[in-house]
Amino acid sequence: MSARTGNDPAMWSRLIGQETAVRILRDAVASGAPGHAYLFVGPQGVGRELAAMALAASLNCPDGGCGVCDVCARVLRRAHPDVYTIAPEGAQILVDQVRTVRENAYLSPYEGRVKVFLFEDAHRLNPAASNALLKVLEEPPGDVVFVLVTESPEDLLPTVVSRCRRVDFFPLGPAEIERVLVTQHDAEPSLASWAARTGGDLSTALRFVKDPGAPERRRAHLDIPGRLVRSGPSESVRIAAELAEEAAAAVSALTKRQKDELARHLEAFGDARATGAARKRVEDRHKREARRTETEVYDSALRDVASFYRDVLLAGAGVPDDALVNTEMAERLRRAAAVADPAWLVGALERIEDTRRALARNVQAVLALEAIFMELGTPRARAGAR
């Protein structure tokens, strides 16, 4: 496989705090023989997918990844006909998805030099899909690169892992997240500081600064524990319904943006031979994005609620206010810590995490939310508390 060796750093400069990963990938592209398969390992929100797009752009851009040309723009929008995204259908990546990948992999690129196949949540490849992917990794076409993105490499088939070059990505600290928000997204510094502190990862923090309604929704989420205590478990049904409405509104707003993107896509491709297949890929991605957006609303709410209980636990342990996530609520948190049973708080955090994992597996969301909020509506007081 040959590739341009100029390897302009513009695309890579978007990745903050991942200097080692960037160096490995830029050197691979510059070598002219970047290899056929990579395993990107790290938590969500640290730039794994952005690195995959930077790699795809660097391999196909006439200027080696300038970040501003039409090729780079379409790669970043995931609208380039030679850049494919494979994501779980429900809880798994299925064998039929991988068979389609294999068929496409052995076709020549539509317009670029290299086809790039990005597997999101690659640890969700089911056994049949893993074995099907292994076959193409063992005999890869010369103009194809596979990128498997995961936070759980131990769940992948060992023989698949052994055929990939591993690149690790590490969590970003609040200072690095704040720098990205200010320098790359023109966020107002005080808002960027708040978003970096409360978001926990770059993707969530970015959503906070891009969405004017995010701070108010977060305040509403943080009030959920108080509402449950004041009104009891019966409030769980009302709260779950409110979150379902929030998710529906987010999906509706996304759908409007997707329609605009599809119109631009059709205008750009015209009658090119890739139009039909590329359009279907865009439409399939839109469906995945809608499901993911809905899940992200629920996950964000549960993370906010969990941050409240975690702060109460820390406040009860006597940590200073500046060590809390929700510093603006320090007085309220310390009042709650004076009466809350630490063991119950730990259990509550575990149950919230279980619910987040269940929602990621596409369980019935409203029922799952009602169940967890009913549990959280019966807190246990610490011994001796009044």
C-alpha positions in Angstrom: 0.0 0.0 0.0 1.4 3.4 -0.9 0.4 6.7 0.6 1.5 10.3 0.4 4.4 10.9 2.8 3.9 14.6 3.3 1.6 13.9 6.2 0.6 17.4 7.0 -0.1 17.7 10.7 -3.3 19.8 10.4 -5.7 16.8 11.0 -3.6 15.5 13.8 -3.4 18.8 15.6 -7.1 18.3 16.6 -6.0 15.5 19.0 -5.1 16.9 22.3 -3.3 14.9 25.0 -2.6 11.9 22.8 0.9 12.7 21.6 2.1 9.1 21.6 -0.8 7.8 19.5 -0.5 10.7 17.1 3.3 10.1 16.7 2.7 6.4 16.0 0.0 7.0 13.4 1.8 9.9 11.7 5.0 7.9 11.4 3.1 5.0 10.0 1.5 7.2 7.3 4.8 8.9 6.5 6.5 5.5 6.1 4.4 4.9 3.0 3.4 1.5 4.4 1.0 2.2 7.2 -0.2 -1.4 7.7 -3.6 -2.9 7.3 -5.1 -3.1 10.8 -5.1 -1.1 14.0 -6.7 -1.5 17.4 -7.4 1.8 19.1 -7.9 1.2 22.8 -9.2 3.7 25.4 -12.3 5.1 27.1 -15.0 7.0 25.2 -14.5 10.7 24.6 -10.7 10.7 24.3 -10.4 11.1 20.5 -10.3 7.5 19.2 -12.8 8.1 16.4 -11.2 11.4 15.6 -7.9 9.7 15.3 -9.4 7.2 12.9 -10.8 10.0 10.8 -7.4 11.8 10.8 -5.8 8.5 9.6 -8.4 8.1 6.9 -7.9 11.7 5.7 -4.2 11.5 5.8 -4.3 8.4 3.6 -6.7 10.0 1.0 -6.2 13.7 1.1 -4.1 15.1 -1.8 -2.1 17.1 0.7 -1.7 14.3 3.3 -4.5 15.5 5.7 -4.7 19.2 5.3 -8.0 19.4 7.3 -9.6 22.0 5.0 -10.1 20.4 1.6 -13.2 18.7 0.3 -11.7 15.2 1.0 -10.9 16.0 4.6 -14.3 17.7 5.2 -16.2 14.6 3.8 -14.0 12.2 5.9 -14.8 14.2 9.1 -18.5 14.2 8.2 -18.2 10.5 7.5 -19.6 11.1 4.1 -16.6 10.0 2.0 -17.4 6.9 -0.1 -14.1 5.2 0.8 -14.5 5.6 4.6 -16.9 3.1 6.2 -18.3 3.0 9.8 -19.5 -0.3 11.2 -21.4 0.0 14.5 -23.3 -2.5 16.6 -26.8 -3.4 15.4 -28.5 -3.5 18.8 -26.1 -5.1 21.2 -23.7 -6.7 18.7 -21.9 -6.3 15.4 -23.4 -9.1 13.3 -21.8 -11.5 10.9 -23.8 -10.1 8.0 -22.3 -6.7 8.6 -18.8 -8.1 8.4 -19.6 -10.1 5.3 -20.7 -6.8 3.7 -17.3 -5.3 4.8 -15.4 -8.2 3.2 -17.3 -7.8 -0.1 -16.5 -4.0 -0.2 -12.9 -4.5 1.0 -12.0 -6.4 -2.2 -13.5 -3.8 -4.5 -11.2 -0.9 -5.6 -11.7 2.4 -3.9 -14.4 4.7 -5.4 -12.3 7.8 -5.6 -9.5 7.7 -3.0 -6.3 5.8 -2.6 -7.2 3.7 0.5 -10.5 2.4 1.9 -10.8 2.7 5.6 -13.2 0.5 7.7 -13.8 1.9 11.2 -15.4 -0.6 13.7 -17.0 1.2 16.6 -17.2 -0.7 19.8 -15.3 -3.6 18.2 -15.6 -5.6 21.4 -19.2 -6.2 20.4 -18.3 -8.3 17.4 -20.2 -11.6 18.0 -18.3 -14.8 17.6 -19.4 -15.4 14.0 -18.6 -11.8 13.0 -15.2 -12.1 14.7 -14.3 -15.2 12.7 -15.5 -13.6 9.5 -13.4 -10.5 10.2 -10.4 -12.7 11.0 -10.5 -14.2 7.5 -10.0 -10.8 5.8 -7.4 -9.7 8.3 -5.4 -12.8 7.5 -5.5 -11.9 3.7 -6.0 -8.2 3.6 -6.3 -6.3 0.3 -3.5 -3.9 -0.4 -5.5 -0.7 -0.4 -7.5 -1.2 2.8 -7.0 -0.2 6.4 -9.1 -1.6 9.3 -9.5 0.4 12.5 -11.0 -1.4 15.5 -12.0 0.9 18.3 -12.7 -0.5 21.7 -12.5 0.1 25.5 -12.5 -3.6 26.2 -9.8 -5.3 24.1 -10.0 -8.4 26.4 -13.4 -9.1 24.9 -12.1 -9.4 21.4 -11.0 -12.6 19.8 -7.3 -13.0 20.6 -6.4 -13.9 17.0 -8.1 -10.7 15.8 -6.1 -8.7 18.3 -2.9 -10.3 17.3 -3.4 -9.1 13.7 -3.8 -5.5 14.7 -1.3 -2.9 15.7 -2.4 -1.6 19.1 -2.5 2.2 19.8 -3.5 3.3 23.3 -5.5 6.4 24.1 -5.6 7.9 27.6 -8.2 9.9 29.5 -8.0 13.6 29.3 -7.8 15.8 32.4 -10.0 18.8 32.9 -7.2 21.2 31.9 -6.7 19.4 28.5 -10.4 19.3 27.9 -10.7 23.0 28.7 -7.9 23.7 26.2 -9.6 21.8 23.4 -12.9 23.6 24.1 -11.3 27.1 24.0 -8.8 26.6 21.2 -10.7 24.4 18.8 -14.3 25.2 19.5 -14.1 28.9 20.6 -15.8 28.2 23.9 -16.0 31.1 26.4 -13.3 30.3 29.0 -15.6 30.2 32.1 -18.1 27.9 30.3 -15.2 25.7 29.1 -13.9 25.4 32.6 -17.3 24.4 33.9 -17.9 21.9 31.1 -14.5 20.4 31.5 -15.0 19.9 35.2 -18.5 18.5 35.0 -18.5 16.7 31.7 -16.0 14.0 32.6 -14.9 13.4 29.0 -14.3 15.5 25.9 -17.4 14.5 24.0 -19.8 15.3 26.9 -18.0 18.5 27.7 -18.3 19.6 24.1 -22.0 18.8 24.1 -22.3 21.1 27.1 -20.7 24.1 25.4 -22.4 23.6 22.1 -25.9 23.2 23.6 -27.3 26.3 25.4 -29.8 24.2 27.2 -27.3 21.7 28.6 -26.6 23.6 31.9 -30.3 23.8 32.7 -30.9 20.2 31.9 -27.9 19.2 34.1 -29.4 21.2 37.0 -32.7 19.3 36.5 -30.8 16.0 36.5 -29.0 16.9 39.7 -32.4 17.7 41.3 -33.6 14.1 40.7 -32.3 12.7 44.0 -34.0 15.5 45.9 -37.2 15.0 44.1 -37.1 11.3 44.9 -36.6 12.0 48.6 -39.3 14.6 48.7 -41.9 12.7 46.8 -40.9 9.1 47.2 -40.7 6.3 44.6 -43.9 7.3 42.9 -42.0 10.2 41.4 -39.9 7.7 39.4 -42.5 7.3 36.8 -42.8 11.1 36.2 -39.0 11.5 36.0 -38.6 8.7 33.6 -41.3 10.2 31.4 -39.6 13.6 31.5 -36.3 12.0 30.3 -38.1 10.2 27.5 -39.5 13.6 26.4 -35.9 15.0 26.6 -34.6 12.2 24.4 -37.4 12.6 21.9 -36.6 16.3 21.5 -32.9 15.5 21.0 -33.7 13.0 18.3 -36.0 15.4 16.6 -33.3 18.1 16.5 -30.8 15.6 15.2 -33.3 14.4 12.4 -33.5 18.0 11.1 -29.7 18.2 10.8 -29.5 14.8 9.2 -31.9 15.9 6.5 -29.7 18.8 5.6 -26.7 16.6 5.6 -28.3 14.1 3.2 -29.3 16.9 0.9 -25.7 18.2 0.8 -24.5 14.6 0.2 -26.8 14.1 -2.8 -25.8 17.4 -4.3 -22.1 16.6 -3.9 -22.3 13.1 -5.4 -24.7 13.6 -8.2 -24.8 10.6 -10.4 -21.5 9.2 -9.4 -21.3 5.4 -9.2 -20.9 5.5 -5.4 -24.2 7.5 -4.9 -26.5 4.6 -4.1 -24.2 2.7 -1.8 -22.9 5.9 -0.2 -26.4 7.2 0.4 -27.5 4.0 2.1 -24.4 4.2 4.3 -25.4 7.8 5.3 -28.9 6.7 6.0 -27.8 3.7 8.1 -25.4 6.0 10.0 -28.3 8.4 10.6 -30.3 5.6 12.2 -27.5 4.6 14.4 -26.9 8.2 15.4 -30.6 8.6 16.4 -30.4 5.5 18.6 -27.2 6.7 20.1 -28.6 10.2 20.7 -31.5 8.7 22.6 -29.2 6.5 24.7 -26.8 9.4 25.4 -29.7 11.5 26.9 -30.5 8.7 29.3 -26.8 8.1 30.0 -26.1 11.8 30.6 -28.9 12.0 33.1 -27.7 8.9 35.0 -24.2 10.2 35.0 -25.4 13.5 36.5 -27.3 11.6 39.2 -24.3 9.4 39.9 -22.1 12.5 40.3 -24.5 13.8 43.0 -24.3 10.6 45.0 -20.5 10.3 44.5 -20.1 13.9 45.7 -22.2 13.1 48.8 -20.0 10.1 49.5 -16.9 12.2 49.2 -18.3 15.0 51.2 -19.0 12.5 54.0 -15.4 11.5 53.8 -14.3 15.1 54.5 -12.8 16.0 51.1 -12.5 19.7 50.4 -15.1 21.5 48.3 -12.8 21.9 45.3 -12.4 18.1 45.0 -16.2 17.7 44.3 -17.6 17.7 40.8 -20.6 19.8 41.7 -18.8 22.5 43.7 -21.7 24.9 43.3 -23.8 22.5 45.4 -21.2 21.9 48.2 -23.5 23.1 51.1 -26.4 20.9 50.0 -24.0 17.9 49.4 -22.6 18.2 52.9 -26.1 18.3 54.4 -27.0 15.1 52.5 -23.7 13.5 53.6 -24.6 14.1 57.3 -27.5 11.8 57.0 -26.8 9.4 54.1 -25.5 5.9 54.8 -22.2 5.5 52.9 -22.9 1.8 52.2 -26.2 2.7 50.6 -24.5 5.4 48.5 -22.0 2.9 47.2 -24.8 0.5 46.3 -26.7 3.3 44.6 -23.7 4.1 42.4 -23.3 0.4 41.5 -27.0 0.1 40.5 -26.8 3.3 38.4 -23.8 1.8 36.6 -25.7 -1.4 36.0 -28.6 0.6 34.5 -26.2 2.5 32.2 -24.8 -0.8 30.9 -28.3 -2.2 30.4 -29.3 0.9 28.4 -26.3 0.5 26.2 -27.6 -3.0 25.4 -30.9 -1.5 24.2 -33.2 -2.6 27.0 -36.6 -0.9 27.3 -35.4 2.5 28.4 -38.4 3.9 30.3 -38.9 0.7 32.3 -35.2 0.6 33.2 -35.3 4.2 34.3 -38.4 3.7 36.4 -36.8 0.7 38.1 -33.6 2.5 39.1 -35.4 5.7 40.3 -37.8 3.6 42.4 -34.7 2.1 44.1 -33.1 5.5 44.6 -36.3 6.8 46.1 -35.8 4.8 49.3 -32.4 6.0 50.6 -31.1 4.6 53.9 -29.8 6.9 56.6 -26.6 6.4 58.4 -26.6 5.1 61.9 -27.3 7.8 64.4 -28.5 10.4 61.8 -31.6 12.4 62.5 
